[in-house]
């Protein structure tokens, strides 16, 4: 088999001299050529250390007889973008990065690729790009940061900030938390979107087994990066492309793992967008179907007790897969060139679990303290539910594992707000009272880029009274760290004239997580029949006027014009 790079040299005579001018040696030109794409940059802790992994992967490529070329497309940080309009760029950045990686890979084709990222949008962007460009590819993730003093982790900052705003802790205490929550590089150390998507990359079969969510400071991570570089050359030589690895069965495996770890709701944006690039259709209903009856096993924050590094100590994705083995397709192919079932058997023999246990021993913990056995789960209905009704005809998502039981069945008074800023002010000043449904709209993909409602959810969840007596409903999304009674991705969104745009003050909103229902059932505090509500909403829709896009140029204008529904993945068509 003639490699792509060698075919290219024959038809592009400028290629050799330009690469020699870049620093390649003459002998490098005839080697398997591997693109090493990463989000390295000084943008945030999840990407700041990735150059080390790039160089390890490059060394692995060289040791396997290839040549590694470094490409960079850094990502933004959702945490640093919080609290201002910067967060509106977060979801659009995913699609823009995927586009840039496509350009890098196809403008000068390579024989294979190593793709290195850690965080919320960089990780799904690389997975989308891998499906789109379809060259032999392997993913390396940047792991997670260490926890701070007393196992302090970043997702607690939102709670402490709300407590400080209410005068419950001092500003000095808040400053201490801010200065010690991120003691090292790596993704944030909880099962938020970054950690979830690292796990999803391994669950899809695109990473070396057992390599997701390693401590970013560990030598283990660097060893895996080098191994990945070597494996990239093998993949190129055997033309094992992503489309031969990632199938509908692979996505079903990933969603079953998602249920077991109580993964981020943002996965319902990313997994469908990734699947689309592989020519596979996945939506919220796929998640709801697979989560029903699934066992939730993970004791990792924000739903559990321990920081994310303990996931790796407990054996990571392989341990989860062993526990839910009967629910998985073990015959799917992976980047090792072996099936998932073969990989799991090999891990039992090569000392992987013993090595992980040695880390747990340092904390006097057992594996089941972090990952419960299948027959002793935290819950047996997964972690995600898709709600539908006249408020969300196309669906809405709730992470029910972090919702107080009091809010599983409720009828609440609507308090609609057309932006998050007004809503959080109402929460913090106690304008919101028990029994209210805080509705934040015009924050979907076409409304404002679909930012996270992070500070509002934290203000609610950290309030002892409101946390179990109100709900937050939005066509926007949430941080993977969000806790409490929060329902998002309501579709169609307000900017498209969805029913969420028609809600008025003191409408009655019925929530039934058990029955998967989200609907408007009354007006001015008075219940109405289904037929009456249908007529009322039809009349309101006749009076509704679409808003002008508040972005008149640039990325956010493009995204608003092209983005699909949140329940389809919020990607740009």
C-alpha positions in Angstrom: 0.0 0.0 0.0 1.4 3.4 -1.1 1.0 6.0 1.7 -0.9 9.1 1.0 2.1 11.3 1.7 4.2 9.6 -1.0 1.4 10.0 -3.6 1.3 13.7 -2.7 5.0 14.2 -3.2 4.6 13.0 -6.8 2.0 15.6 -7.7 3.1 18.5 -5.5 6.8 19.3 -6.4 6.9 22.2 -4.0 6.2 20.0 -1.1 9.7 18.5 -0.5 11.6 21.8 -0.6 9.1 23.6 1.6 9.3 20.8 4.2 13.0 20.8 4.1 12.9 24.6 4.7 10.6 23.9 7.7 13.4 21.8 9.3 12.6 18.3 8.0 15.6 16.1 7.1 15.8 14.5 3.7 15.2 11.1 5.1 12.0 12.3 6.9 10.3 12.9 3.6 9.9 9.2 2.8 8.7 8.1 6.3 5.0 7.7 7.3 3.9 11.3 8.0 1.8 11.8 11.1 0.0 15.0 11.9 0.1 15.8 15.6 -2.7 18.2 16.3 -3.3 19.7 19.7 -5.0 22.5 21.6 -1.7 23.5 23.2 -1.6 27.2 24.2 -1.6 29.5 27.3 -5.4 29.5 27.2 -6.1 27.5 30.4 -4.7 24.7 32.5 -6.2 22.0 30.3 -4.1 23.0 27.3 -1.1 24.7 28.9 0.8 21.4 29.4 0.0 19.7 26.1 3.2 20.6 24.3 4.9 18.0 26.6 2.5 15.4 25.3 3.0 16.5 21.7 6.7 15.9 22.1 6.2 12.5 23.7 3.9 11.5 20.9 6.3 12.9 18.3 9.1 10.8 19.9 6.8 7.7 19.7 6.2 8.4 16.0 9.9 8.6 15.4 10.6 5.4 17.3 8.1 3.6 15.1 9.8 4.9 11.9 7.5 7.9 11.2 7.8 11.7 11.2 5.5 13.8 13.3 4.5 17.3 12.2 3.1 19.6 14.9 -0.1 21.6 14.3 -1.9 23.8 16.8 -5.4 25.1 17.3 -5.9 26.2 20.9 -9.2 26.3 22.7 -10.9 28.7 25.1 -11.8 28.0 28.7 -15.5 27.9 29.7 -14.4 28.8 33.2 -12.5 31.9 32.2 -15.4 32.9 29.9 -18.0 32.7 32.7 -19.8 35.8 34.0 -19.5 37.8 30.8 -20.4 37.5 27.1 -17.3 35.5 26.4 -19.2 32.3 27.3 -21.3 32.9 24.2 -18.3 31.9 22.1 -17.9 28.6 23.8 -20.1 26.3 21.8 -19.4 28.0 18.4 -15.7 27.5 19.1 -16.2 23.7 19.0 -17.3 23.9 15.3 -14.7 26.4 14.4 -11.9 24.2 15.8 -13.2 21.2 14.0 -13.2 23.3 10.8 -9.6 24.4 11.4 -8.4 20.8 12.0 -10.1 19.8 8.8 -8.2 22.5 7.0 -4.9 21.4 8.5 -5.5 17.8 7.6 -6.8 18.2 4.1 -4.7 21.1 2.8 -1.6 18.9 3.1 -2.8 15.3 3.6 -1.0 13.1 6.1 -0.9 9.3 6.6 -2.3 9.5 10.1 -2.8 11.7 13.1 -2.5 12.0 16.8 -5.0 14.4 18.3 -4.4 15.8 21.7 -6.9 17.8 23.8 -8.3 17.9 27.3 -11.3 20.1 27.7 -15.0 21.0 27.0 -14.9 22.0 23.4 -11.4 21.0 22.3 -12.1 17.4 22.9 -15.4 17.1 21.0 -13.9 19.3 18.2 -11.1 16.8 17.7 -13.5 13.9 17.7 -15.7 15.7 15.2 -12.7 16.4 13.0 -11.4 12.8 13.2 -14.8 11.6 11.9 -14.8 14.2 9.2 -11.2 13.8 7.8 -11.1 10.0 8.4 -7.4 9.4 8.3 -5.9 6.7 10.7 -6.2 8.5 14.0 -5.7 8.2 17.7 -6.8 10.4 20.5 -4.6 11.4 23.5 -6.3 13.3 26.4 -4.5 15.7 28.7 -5.8 14.3 31.9 -7.0 16.2 35.0 -5.5 18.6 37.4 -4.7 17.7 41.0 -7.1 18.7 43.7 -6.3 21.5 46.0 -6.1 21.7 49.9 -8.8 19.5 51.5 -9.5 18.1 48.0 -10.8 21.5 46.8 -11.8 21.5 43.2 -13.0 24.2 40.8 -16.6 23.3 40.6 -17.0 24.4 44.2 -16.1 27.9 43.3 -19.5 28.8 41.9 -21.2 27.6 45.1 -18.7 29.6 47.3 -19.1 32.7 45.1 -22.9 32.6 45.7 -22.3 32.1 49.4 -20.0 35.0 49.5 -22.6 37.2 47.6 -25.1 36.3 50.3 -22.6 37.0 53.1 -22.4 33.4 54.3 -18.6 33.3 53.9 -16.0 36.1 54.1 -14.3 37.6 51.1 -11.0 36.4 52.5 -12.2 32.8 52.5 -13.4 33.2 49.0 -10.0 34.5 47.9 -8.4 31.5 49.5 -10.6 29.2 47.5 -10.0 31.1 44.3 -6.2 30.9 44.7 -6.0 27.2 45.5 -8.7 25.5 43.4 -6.4 24.9 40.4 -3.0 23.7 41.8 -1.7 22.2 38.5 -2.3 21.8 34.8 -5.0 19.5 33.4 -8.8 19.6 33.0 -10.9 20.5 36.0 -11.0 17.6 38.5 -14.6 16.6 38.5 -16.9 14.8 36.1 -17.8 17.8 34.1 -17.9 18.1 30.3 -14.1 18.0 29.9 -13.7 14.8 32.0 -16.9 13.3 30.4 -15.6 13.9 26.9 -12.2 12.4 27.7 -14.1 9.3 28.9 -16.2 9.3 25.7 -13.2 9.3 23.5 -11.9 6.2 25.2 -15.4 4.6 25.2 -15.6 5.1 21.5 -12.5 3.1 20.9 -10.3 5.9 19.8 -7.8 6.0 22.7 -5.5 3.5 24.2 -7.3 1.5 26.9 -7.2 2.9 30.4 -5.7 6.3 29.4 -8.6 8.7 30.1 -8.5 11.0 33.1 -5.0 10.3 34.3 -3.5 13.0 36.5 -2.0 15.5 34.2 1.2 15.6 36.3 1.8 11.8 36.1 4.5 10.1 34.2 1.9 7.5 33.2 0.2 10.1 30.9 3.5 10.8 29.1 4.1 7.1 28.6 0.7 6.7 27.0 1.3 9.7 24.7 4.5 8.1 23.4 2.7 4.8 22.9 0.0 6.7 21.0 2.6 8.1 18.7 3.9 4.6 17.9 0.3 3.3 17.4 -0.4 6.1 15.0 2.3 4.8 12.7 0.8 1.3 12.9 -2.7 2.6 12.2 -1.3 4.5 9.1 0.5 1.4 7.8 -2.6 -0.8 8.2 -5.0 2.0 7.0 -7.2 1.5 10.0 -9.3 4.6 9.6 -11.9 5.9 12.2 -14.9 4.8 10.1 -13.7 1.2 10.6 -13.7 1.7 14.3 -16.6 4.0 15.2 -20.0 2.6 14.5 -23.5 2.8 16.0 -22.4 0.1 18.4 -19.5 2.2 19.5 -21.8 5.1 20.3 -24.2 2.9 22.2 -21.2 1.7 24.3 -20.2 5.3 24.9 -23.7 6.3 26.0 -23.9 3.3 28.4 -20.6 4.4 29.9 -22.1 7.9 30.1 -25.0 6.6 32.1 -22.7 4.7 34.5 -20.6 7.8 35.2 -23.4 10.3 35.4 -21.8 12.3 32.6 -22.3 15.9 31.6 -25.5 17.0 29.9 -23.3 18.8 27.4 -22.6 15.3 25.9 -26.1 15.6 24.4 -24.7 18.4 22.3 -21.4 16.8 21.5 -22.2 13.1 20.9 -24.8 13.8 18.2 -22.4 16.3 16.6 -19.6 13.8 16.6 -21.9 11.0 15.3 -23.0 13.2 12.4 -19.4 13.4 11.2 -19.4 9.6 11.1 -22.7 9.5 9.2 -24.6 8.3 12.2 -27.8 9.8 13.7 -28.0 10.2 17.4 -30.3 12.4 19.4 -31.7 12.9 22.9 -34.1 10.0 22.5 -31.1 7.7 22.0 -29.7 8.8 25.3 -33.1 8.5 27.1 -33.6 4.9 25.7 -30.1 3.7 26.7 -30.1 5.4 30.1 -33.4 3.8 31.2 -32.5 0.9 33.4 -28.8 1.7 33.3 -26.8 1.4 36.5 -25.1 4.6 37.8 -21.9 3.6 39.6 -19.5 6.5 39.9 -18.7 8.3 43.2 -16.9 11.3 41.5 -17.9 15.0 41.9 -20.1 16.8 41.2 -22.6 14.1 41.9 -20.2 12.1 44.1 -17.5 12.4 46.7 -14.0 12.3 45.0 -12.1 14.4 42.6 -11.7 13.1 39.0 -8.2 11.8 39.4 -9.6 9.0 41.6 -11.5 7.7 38.5 -8.1 6.6 37.0 -6.9 5.3 40.4 -10.0 3.0 40.5 -9.2 1.7 37.0 -11.1 4.3 34.9 -13.1 3.4 31.8 -12.0 -0.3 31.8 -13.3 -0.8 35.4 -16.6 0.8 34.4 -16.8 -1.4 31.3 -16.1 -4.5 33.3 -19.0 -3.7 35.6 -21.5 -3.1 32.7 -20.0 -5.7 30.4 -23.3 -7.4 29.7 -24.7 -4.1 28.3 -21.8 -3.5 25.9 -20.9 -4.6 22.4 -17.6 -6.3 23.0 -17.0 -7.0 19.3 -16.4 -3.4 18.3 -13.0 -2.5 16.8 -10.6 -0.1 18.6 -7.4 1.8 17.8 -5.3 -1.1 19.2 -6.4 -3.2 16.2 -8.2 -5.5 18.7 -11.8 -5.6 19.8 -13.1 -4.0 23.0 -13.5 -7.5 24.6 -9.9 -8.4 23.7 -8.6 -5.1 25.2 -10.4 -5.7 28.5 -9.0 -9.2 28.7 -5.5 -8.0 28.0 -5.7 -5.3 30.8 -6.4 -8.1 33.3 -3.1 -9.7 32.4 -0.7 -6.8 32.0 -0.9 -5.4 35.5 -3.0 -2.3 34.7 -5.5 -2.8 37.6 -2.7 -3.6 40.1 -0.9 -0.3 39.1 -4.2 1.6 39.6 -4.8 0.0 43.0 -1.4 1.1 44.2 -2.6 4.7 43.8 -5.8 4.0 45.7 -3.7 2.4 48.5 -2.0 5.7 49.1 -5.5 7.1 50.1 -6.6 3.9 52.0 -9.4 3.4 49.5 -10.9 0.4 47.8 -12.0 0.4 44.2 -15.6 0.2 45.2 -15.2 3.4 47.1 -15.0 5.2 43.8 -16.6 2.8 41.3 -19.4 0.7 42.8 -20.1 -2.8 41.7 -22.9 -3.3 39.2 -25.1 -4.9 41.9 -24.7 -2.0 44.3 -25.3 1.1 42.2 -26.2 4.6 43.3 -29.2 4.4 40.9 -30.7 2.1 38.3 -32.1 4.6 35.7 -28.9 6.1 34.4 -28.4 9.8 34.9 -30.1 11.6 32.0 -33.8 12.0 31.1 -35.4 13.6 28.1 -38.6 15.5 29.0 -41.2 16.4 26.4 -44.5 18.2 26.3 -46.1 21.4 25.1 -43.2 23.4 26.6 -40.5 21.3 24.9 -42.1 19.5 21.9 -38.6 18.4 20.6 -37.3 17.7 24.1 -35.3 19.0 27.0 -32.6 17.4 29.1 -32.3 16.9 32.8 -29.5 15.3 34.8 -31.8 13.6 37.4 -28.9 12.3 39.5 -28.3 15.8 40.8 -31.9 16.9 41.2 -33.5 16.9 44.7 -36.2 14.2 44.9 -38.7 16.9 45.9 -38.4 18.3 42.4 -39.0 15.0 40.4 -42.7 15.8 40.4 -43.8 19.4 40.7 -46.1 22.1 39.5 -44.5 25.5 39.6 -45.2 29.2 38.9 -43.4 30.6 35.8 -41.0 33.4 36.3 -39.7 34.1 32.8 -36.5 36.1 32.0 -35.1 36.9 28.6 -31.4 36.7 29.7 -29.4 35.1 32.5 -28.3 38.4 34.0 -31.8 39.3 35.1 -32.5 35.8 36.4 -29.5 35.5 38.6 -30.2 39.0 40.1 -33.7 37.9 41.0 -32.3 34.7 42.6 -29.7 36.5 44.7 -32.1 39.3 45.8 -34.7 36.8 46.9 -37.3 37.9 44.3 -37.5 34.2 43.5 -39.5 32.2 46.0 -40.2 28.6 46.7 -42.6 27.2 44.1 -41.2 29.3 41.3 -39.9 28.1 37.9 -37.1 30.4 36.8 -37.2 30.4 33.0 -34.2 31.8 31.1 -34.8 32.0 27.4 -33.2 33.4 24.2 -30.0 31.7 25.3 -30.1 28.8 22.8 -27.7 28.4 19.8 -29.6 30.9 17.6 -30.4 33.2 20.5 -26.9 33.9 21.9 -24.6 31.0 21.1 -26.0 28.8 23.9 -24.0 29.8 26.9 -23.9 28.0 30.2 -26.3 29.1 33.0 -23.6 28.2 35.5 -23.8 31.0 38.1 -27.6 30.8 38.2 -27.6 27.1 38.8 -24.9 27.5 41.5 -26.9 30.3 43.2 -30.0 28.1 43.3 -28.3 24.8 44.3 -26.3 26.5 47.1 -29.4 28.1 48.6 -30.8 25.7 51.2 -34.4 26.9 50.7 -34.5 27.3 46.9 -32.3 24.3 46.0 -35.2 21.9 46.7 -38.2 24.1 46.0 -37.7 25.7 42.6 -36.5 24.7 39.1 -34.5 26.4 36.4 -35.7 25.9 32.8 -33.7 27.2 29.8 -33.1 26.8 26.1 -29.4 27.4 27.1 -27.2 24.8 28.6 -25.4 24.1 31.8 -21.9 23.5 33.0 -21.0 19.8 33.4 -20.5 20.7 37.1 -24.0 22.0 37.6 -26.1 20.6 40.3 -29.7 21.0 41.3 -33.1 21.2 39.6 -32.0 22.4 36.2 -33.6 21.5 32.9 -31.9 22.7 29.7 -31.7 22.5 25.9 -35.4 23.2 25.7 -36.3 22.8 22.0 -37.4 24.5 19.9 -35.6 27.4 21.4 -37.1 30.8 22.0 -35.3 32.5 19.1 -37.1 30.1 16.8 -40.5 30.8 18.4 -40.5 27.7 20.5 -43.1 27.5 23.3 -40.6 28.7 25.8 -40.8 32.1 24.2 -44.6 32.1 24.9 -44.4 31.5 28.6 -45.9 34.3 30.7 -45.6 35.3 34.4 -47.5 32.9 36.7 -48.2 30.2 34.1 -48.2 26.8 35.7 -45.4 24.5 34.7 -45.6 20.8 35.3 -42.4 18.8 35.7 -42.5 15.0 35.9 -39.0 13.4 35.6 -40.5 10.0 36.2 -42.9 10.3 33.3 -40.5 12.4 31.2 -43.0 15.4 31.0 -42.4 19.1 30.8 -45.5 21.2 30.0 -47.5 24.3 30.6 -50.7 23.4 32.4 -52.2 26.7 33.6 -52.4 30.4 33.3 -52.3 33.0 36.2 -52.1 30.1 38.6 -55.3 28.4 37.3 -55.0 25.0 35.7 -56.4 24.6 32.2 -57.3 21.5 30.1 -54.9 20.3 27.4 -57.2 21.7 24.8 -57.5 25.1 26.5 -53.7 25.3 26.8 -53.3 24.4 23.1 -55.6 27.3 22.1 -53.9 29.8 24.5 -50.4 28.9 23.1 -51.7 29.2 19.5 -53.1 32.7 20.2 -49.8 33.7 21.9 -47.8 32.4 19.0 -49.9 34.6 16.6 -48.7 37.6 18.6 -45.0 36.6 18.9 -42.5 38.5 16.9 -39.0 37.1 16.2 -36.1 39.2 17.6 -33.4 40.6 15.5 -30.1 38.7 15.9 -28.1 40.8 18.4 -24.9 39.8 16.6 -24.5 41.5 13.3 -21.1 40.3 12.3 -18.5 37.6 13.0 -18.6 34.1 14.4 -21.7 34.5 16.6 -23.7 35.8 13.6 -22.6 32.9 11.5 -23.4 30.4 14.3 -26.9 31.9 14.9 -27.7 31.6 11.3 -26.4 28.0 10.9 -26.9 26.2 14.2 -29.4 23.4 14.5 -31.6 22.6 17.5 -29.9 21.9 20.9 -31.5 18.4 20.9 -29.8 17.6 17.6 -26.4 18.7 18.8 -26.3 22.5 18.3 -23.8 22.1 15.4 -23.5 24.4 12.4 -25.2 22.9 9.2 
